[in-house]
Amino acid sequence: MKKICITALTLCCLALASTASATPTTYKYDALGRLTEVDYPDGTIVSYTYDAAGNRTSTTRHAGP
């Protein structure tokens, strides 16, 4: 029974590790440190724009392929 549990746990860890090491979520920032873009593993891109005062003025979502 102990060997089965260890094997099952090992398989679960391997499965999680392989999905976690897939394409990561990427964050991009401008020179002032404001978030400007988030690229998700499924290809979705979310872009942010700001006014001169640093207020977020728009959020645009581009669906992935």
A tleap script that builds the chain and sets N, CA, C and O, in Angstrom:
source leaprc.protein.ff14SB
mol = sequence {
  NMET LYS LYS ILE CYS ILE THR ALA LEU THR
  LEU CYS CYS LEU ALA LEU ALA SER THR ALA
  SER ALA THR PRO THR THR TYR LYS TYR ASP
  ALA LEU GLY ARG LEU THR GLU VAL ASP TYR
  PRO ASP GLY THR ILE VAL SER TYR THR TYR
  ASP ALA ALA GLY ASN ARG THR SER THR THR
  ARG HIE ALA GLY CPRO
}
set mol.1.N position { 0.826 -1.191 0.000 }
set mol.1.CA position { 0.000 0.000 0.000 }
set mol.1.C position { 0.871 1.255 0.000 }
set mol.1.O position { 0.560 2.218 -0.700 }
set mol.2.N position { 1.954 1.256 0.774 }
set mol.2.CA position { 2.827 2.419 0.861 }
set mol.2.C position { 3.471 2.702 -0.493 }
set mol.2.O position { 3.596 3.859 -0.893 }
set mol.3.N position { 3.883 1.640 -1.203 }
set mol.3.CA position { 4.522 1.800 -2.503 }
set mol.3.C position { 3.539 2.398 -3.512 }
set mol.3.O position { 3.929 3.223 -4.338 }
set mol.4.N position { 2.282 1.993 -3.451 }
set mol.4.CA position { 1.262 2.521 -4.363 }
set mol.4.C position { 1.052 4.012 -4.119 }
set mol.4.O position { 0.949 4.788 -5.069 }
set mol.5.N position { 0.990 4.412 -2.864 }
set mol.5.CA position { 0.796 5.828 -2.530 }
set mol.5.C position { 1.965 6.676 -3.005 }
set mol.5.O position { 1.773 7.774 -3.528 }
set mol.6.N position { 3.172 6.167 -2.821 }
set mol.6.CA position { 4.355 6.910 -3.248 }
set mol.6.C position { 4.374 7.025 -4.768 }
set mol.6.O position { 4.702 8.083 -5.305 }
set mol.7.N position { 4.025 5.946 -5.464 }
set mol.7.CA position { 3.981 5.972 -6.926 }
set mol.7.C position { 2.931 6.954 -7.416 }
set mol.7.O position { 3.188 7.729 -8.338 }
set mol.8.N position { 1.755 6.929 -6.812 }
set mol.8.CA position { 0.684 7.849 -7.210 }
set mol.8.C position { 1.096 9.294 -6.955 }
set mol.8.O position { 0.842 10.168 -7.784 }
set mol.9.N position { 1.721 9.545 -5.828 }
set mol.9.CA position { 2.173 10.894 -5.503 }
set mol.9.C position { 3.241 11.360 -6.486 }
set mol.9.O position { 3.240 12.516 -6.907 }
set mol.10.N position { 4.137 10.475 -6.845 }
set mol.10.CA position { 5.182 10.809 -7.811 }
set mol.10.C position { 4.580 11.157 -9.161 }
set mol.10.O position { 5.000 12.127 -9.793 }
set mol.11.N position { 3.602 10.380 -9.613 }
set mol.11.CA position { 2.950 10.648 -10.892 }
set mol.11.C position { 2.217 11.984 -10.875 }
set mol.11.O position { 2.242 12.725 -11.857 }
set mol.12.N position { 1.571 12.286 -9.765 }
set mol.12.CA position { 0.878 13.577 -9.643 }
set mol.12.C position { 1.870 14.729 -9.707 }
set mol.12.O position { 1.619 15.734 -10.372 }
set mol.13.N position { 2.982 14.587 -9.027 }
set mol.13.CA position { 3.999 15.641 -9.038 }
set mol.13.C position { 4.574 15.834 -10.436 }
set mol.13.O position { 4.804 16.966 -10.861 }
set mol.14.N position { 4.805 14.751 -11.145 }
set mol.14.CA position { 5.320 14.846 -12.509 }
set mol.14.C position { 4.311 15.520 -13.426 }
set mol.14.O position { 4.685 16.332 -14.272 }
set mol.15.N position { 3.044 15.189 -13.265 }
set mol.15.CA position { 1.999 15.801 -14.087 }
set mol.15.C position { 1.918 17.297 -13.822 }
set mol.15.O position { 1.800 18.086 -14.759 }
set mol.16.N position { 1.980 17.688 -12.570 }
set mol.16.CA position { 1.926 19.110 -12.231 }
set mol.16.C position { 3.158 19.845 -12.732 }
set mol.16.O position { 3.060 20.976 -13.209 }
set mol.17.N position { 4.295 19.218 -12.629 }
set mol.17.CA position { 5.534 19.851 -13.072 }
set mol.17.C position { 5.526 20.069 -14.577 }
set mol.17.O position { 6.014 21.094 -15.052 }
set mol.18.N position { 4.980 19.121 -15.337 }
set mol.18.CA position { 4.977 19.272 -16.787 }
set mol.18.C position { 4.011 20.356 -17.230 }
set mol.18.O position { 4.289 21.050 -18.208 }
set mol.19.N position { 2.883 20.527 -16.546 }
set mol.19.CA position { 1.959 21.594 -16.926 }
set mol.19.C position { 2.472 22.941 -16.437 }
set mol.19.O position { 2.241 23.958 -17.091 }
set mol.20.N position { 3.148 22.969 -15.329 }
set mol.20.CA position { 3.656 24.226 -14.787 }
set mol.20.C position { 4.814 24.764 -15.622 }
set mol.20.O position { 5.028 25.975 -15.673 }
set mol.21.N position { 5.555 23.884 -16.270 }
set mol.21.CA position { 6.701 24.330 -17.046 }
set mol.21.C position { 6.327 24.652 -18.483 }
set mol.21.O position { 7.203 24.959 -19.292 }
set mol.22.N position { 5.046 24.589 -18.818 }
set mol.22.CA position { 4.596 24.987 -20.147 }
set mol.22.C position { 4.827 26.490 -20.293 }
set mol.22.O position { 5.530 27.093 -19.482 }
set mol.23.N position { 4.255 27.075 -21.293 }
set mol.23.CA position { 4.444 28.506 -21.528 }
set mol.23.C position { 3.996 29.323 -20.321 }
set mol.23.O position { 2.862 29.174 -19.867 }
set mol.24.N position { 4.854 30.170 -19.803 }
set mol.24.CA position { 4.486 30.966 -18.618 }
set mol.24.C position { 3.667 32.200 -18.993 }
set mol.24.O position { 3.641 32.607 -20.155 }
set mol.25.N position { 3.012 32.782 -18.018 }
set mol.25.CA position { 2.363 34.075 -18.192 }
set mol.25.C position { 3.460 35.130 -18.130 }
set mol.25.O position { 4.294 35.111 -17.224 }
set mol.26.N position { 3.460 36.052 -19.093 }
set mol.26.CA position { 4.493 37.076 -19.193 }
set mol.26.C position { 3.895 38.446 -18.913 }
set mol.26.O position { 2.822 38.777 -19.418 }
set mol.27.N position { 4.587 39.238 -18.112 }
set mol.27.CA position { 4.138 40.584 -17.757 }
set mol.27.C position { 5.122 41.597 -18.326 }
set mol.27.O position { 6.335 41.424 -18.207 }
set mol.28.N position { 4.598 42.662 -18.949 }
set mol.28.CA position { 5.451 43.719 -19.508 }
set mol.28.C position { 5.090 45.042 -18.843 }
set mol.28.O position { 3.924 45.315 -18.558 }
set mol.29.N position { 6.115 45.857 -18.603 }
set mol.29.CA position { 5.950 47.134 -17.907 }
set mol.29.C position { 6.601 48.250 -18.710 }
set mol.29.O position { 7.542 48.012 -19.467 }
set mol.30.N position { 6.096 49.471 -18.543 }
set mol.30.CA position { 6.719 50.620 -19.199 }
set mol.30.C position { 7.849 51.167 -18.321 }
set mol.30.O position { 8.149 50.612 -17.264 }
set mol.31.N position { 8.469 52.257 -18.771 }
set mol.31.CA position { 9.612 52.838 -18.050 }
set mol.31.C position { 9.241 53.343 -16.660 }
set mol.31.O position { 10.112 53.505 -15.805 }
set mol.32.N position { 7.947 53.595 -16.426 }
set mol.32.CA position { 7.494 54.071 -15.116 }
set mol.32.C position { 7.025 52.934 -14.209 }
set mol.32.O position { 6.523 53.169 -13.110 }
set mol.33.N position { 7.196 51.694 -14.686 }
set mol.33.CA position { 6.837 50.540 -13.872 }
set mol.33.C position { 5.368 50.170 -13.911 }
set mol.33.O position { 4.902 49.388 -13.082 }
set mol.34.N position { 4.629 50.727 -14.873 }
set mol.34.CA position { 3.199 50.418 -14.982 }
set mol.34.C position { 3.007 49.197 -15.872 }
set mol.34.O position { 3.675 49.053 -16.897 }
set mol.35.N position { 2.107 48.338 -15.482 }
set mol.35.CA position { 1.805 47.145 -16.268 }
set mol.35.C position { 1.198 47.565 -17.594 }
set mol.35.O position { 0.207 48.295 -17.621 }
set mol.36.N position { 1.788 47.107 -18.705 }
set mol.36.CA position { 1.278 47.472 -20.023 }
set mol.36.C position { 0.723 46.287 -20.790 }
set mol.36.O position { -0.098 46.463 -21.690 }
set mol.37.N position { 1.161 45.075 -20.445 }
set mol.37.CA position { 0.693 43.914 -21.197 }
set mol.37.C position { 0.867 42.645 -20.383 }
set mol.37.O position { 1.843 42.484 -19.650 }
set mol.38.N position { -0.101 41.745 -20.528 }
set mol.38.CA position { -0.011 40.418 -19.928 }
set mol.38.C position { -0.249 39.420 -21.047 }
set mol.38.O position { -1.279 39.473 -21.718 }
set mol.39.N position { 0.697 38.510 -21.255 }
set mol.39.CA position { 0.577 37.461 -22.263 }
set mol.39.C position { 0.332 36.142 -21.546 }
set mol.39.O position { 1.163 35.683 -20.762 }
set mol.40.N position { -0.831 35.531 -21.827 }
set mol.40.CA position { -1.210 34.282 -21.174 }
set mol.40.C position { -0.807 33.081 -22.020 }
set mol.40.O position { -0.653 33.210 -23.235 }
set mol.41.N position { -0.635 31.916 -21.400 }
set mol.41.CA position { -0.208 30.717 -22.125 }
set mol.41.C position { -1.131 30.322 -23.277 }
set mol.41.O position { -0.675 29.716 -24.247 }
set mol.42.N position { -2.423 30.654 -23.187 }
set mol.42.CA position { -3.353 30.279 -24.258 }
set mol.42.C position { -3.302 31.238 -25.444 }
set mol.42.O position { -4.071 31.090 -26.393 }
set mol.43.N position { -2.400 32.221 -25.395 }
set mol.43.CA position { -2.256 33.174 -26.482 }
set mol.43.C position { -3.023 34.467 -26.278 }
set mol.43.O position { -2.883 35.398 -27.070 }
set mol.44.N position { -3.827 34.540 -25.235 }
set mol.44.CA position { -4.565 35.760 -24.932 }
set mol.44.C position { -3.594 36.849 -24.489 }
set mol.44.O position { -2.679 36.598 -23.705 }
set mol.45.N position { -3.804 38.053 -24.997 }
set mol.45.CA position { -2.984 39.202 -24.617 }
set mol.45.C position { -3.907 40.289 -24.086 }
set mol.45.O position { -4.894 40.643 -24.731 }
set mol.46.N position { -3.587 40.812 -22.917 }
set mol.46.CA position { -4.337 41.922 -22.339 }
set mol.46.C position { -3.390 43.116 -22.282 }
set mol.46.O position { -2.309 43.043 -21.696 }
set mol.47.N position { -3.817 44.223 -22.905 }
set mol.47.CA position { -2.999 45.440 -22.963 }
set mol.47.C position { -3.647 46.546 -22.150 }
set mol.47.O position { -4.872 46.653 -22.087 }
set mol.48.N position { -2.810 47.368 -21.527 }
set mol.48.CA position { -3.285 48.483 -20.709 }
set mol.48.C position { -2.626 49.766 -21.194 }
set mol.48.O position { -1.444 49.773 -21.539 }
set mol.49.N position { -3.404 50.865 -21.220 }
set mol.49.CA position { -2.845 52.179 -21.537 }
set mol.49.C position { -3.156 53.129 -20.392 }
set mol.49.O position { -4.091 52.921 -19.619 }
set mol.50.N position { -2.342 54.181 -20.306 }
set mol.50.CA position { -2.432 55.128 -19.196 }
set mol.50.C position { -2.418 56.554 -19.726 }
set mol.50.O position { -1.880 56.825 -20.800 }
set mol.51.N position { -3.016 57.463 -18.961 }
set mol.51.CA position { -2.939 58.880 -19.307 }
set mol.51.C position { -1.687 59.484 -18.669 }
set mol.51.O position { -0.931 58.790 -17.988 }
set mol.52.N position { -1.476 60.780 -18.895 }
set mol.52.CA position { -0.271 61.454 -18.392 }
set mol.52.C position { -0.172 61.442 -16.872 }
set mol.52.O position { 0.922 61.533 -16.316 }
set mol.53.N position { -1.322 61.329 -16.196 }
set mol.53.CA position { -1.329 61.307 -14.728 }
set mol.53.C position { -1.093 59.904 -14.171 }
set mol.53.O position { -1.006 59.721 -12.957 }
set mol.54.N position { -0.990 58.915 -15.060 }
set mol.54.CA position { -0.749 57.549 -14.612 }
set mol.54.C position { -2.001 56.742 -14.353 }
set mol.54.O position { -1.924 55.628 -13.834 }
set mol.55.N position { -3.164 57.291 -14.709 }
set mol.55.CA position { -4.424 56.564 -14.537 }
set mol.55.C position { -4.635 55.611 -15.706 }
set mol.55.O position { -4.413 55.980 -16.859 }
set mol.56.N position { -5.054 54.409 -15.416 }
set mol.56.CA position { -5.323 53.454 -16.484 }
set mol.56.C position { -6.536 53.938 -17.265 }
set mol.56.O position { -7.598 54.186 -16.693 }
set mol.57.N position { -6.368 54.070 -18.573 }
set mol.57.CA position { -7.449 54.589 -19.406 }
set mol.57.C position { -8.127 53.525 -20.245 }
set mol.57.O position { -9.269 53.705 -20.668 }
set mol.58.N position { -7.444 52.422 -20.491 }
set mol.58.CA position { -8.091 51.358 -21.257 }
set mol.58.C position { -7.472 50.007 -20.953 }
set mol.58.O position { -6.307 49.889 -20.574 }
set mol.59.N position { -8.294 49.010 -21.135 }
set mol.59.CA position { -7.877 47.615 -21.037 }
set mol.59.C position { -8.410 46.925 -22.274 }
set mol.59.O position { -9.614 46.952 -22.529 }
set mol.60.N position { -7.528 46.306 -23.048 }
set mol.60.CA position { -7.927 45.640 -24.276 }
set mol.60.C position { -7.518 44.183 -24.202 }
set mol.60.O position { -6.371 43.861 -23.891 }
set mol.61.N position { -8.468 43.303 -24.492 }
set mol.61.CA position { -8.201 41.862 -24.468 }
set mol.61.C position { -8.209 41.344 -25.895 }
set mol.61.O position { -9.186 41.523 -26.622 }
set mol.62.N position { -7.128 40.708 -26.292 }
set mol.62.CA position { -7.000 40.092 -27.605 }
set mol.62.C position { -7.021 38.581 -27.389 }
set mol.62.O position { -6.116 38.024 -26.768 }
set mol.63.N position { -8.053 37.925 -27.902 }
set mol.63.CA position { -8.190 36.481 -27.708 }
set mol.63.C position { -7.066 35.735 -28.409 }
set mol.63.O position { -6.591 36.142 -29.470 }
set mol.64.N position { -6.656 34.648 -27.800 }
set mol.64.CA position { -5.613 33.817 -28.374 }
set mol.64.C position { -6.118 33.052 -29.583 }
set mol.64.O position { -7.301 33.115 -29.918 }
set mol.65.N position { -5.233 32.342 -30.226 }
set mol.65.CA position { -5.608 31.596 -31.442 }
set mol.65.C position { -6.629 30.515 -31.198 }
set mol.65.O position { -7.026 29.819 -32.132 }
savepdb mol mol.pdb
quit
